[in-house]
Amino acid sequence: MEELSWARPSSCANANNCPEVAVTGDSVYVRSSLAPSSIARLTLSEWRDLVSGIRDGEFDV
């Protein structure tokens, strides 16, 4: 796997349990700072669908 540049939300700057995202030309990689070796790879379309679902409250409990 290529070297990825990971980013996390600014609200998680000093926290231990944060989502981290790395974007390449055709993929978006997502992981938890608690399990950095467990990485999900999404297509750009899947990433857009995920973000839209989060914004629309699809995953609210």
C-alpha positions, -999 to 999 in steps of 0.1 A, spaced: 0 0 0 13 35 -8 22 59 20 -10 76 31 -13 111 47 -38 107 75 -60 135 87 -84 137 117 -111 163 127 -97 193 145 -120 185 174 -101 153 179 -66 169 180 -58 156 215 -82 127 218 -75 90 216 -106 77 198 -109 96 165 -117 88 129 -88 93 105 -91 97 67 -66 96 39 -76 105 3 -58 94 -28 -67 100 -65 -94 73 -66 -99 61 -30 -107 72 5 -92 53 34 -108 54 68 -95 40 101 -99 46 139 -70 60 158 -76 31 183 -70 5 156 -47 21 130 -39 -12 112 -76 -18 104 -83 3 73 -114 5 52 -110 15 15 -139 33 -1 -144 45 -37 -151 82 -40 -187 74 -47 -190 52 -15 -173 80 5 -198 106 -8 -227 82 1 -213 77 36 -208 114 43 -243 122 29 -258 94 51 -240 108 82 -252 144 74 -288 131 69 -289 113 102 -292 78 86 -269 63 114 -284 82 143 -297 58 170 
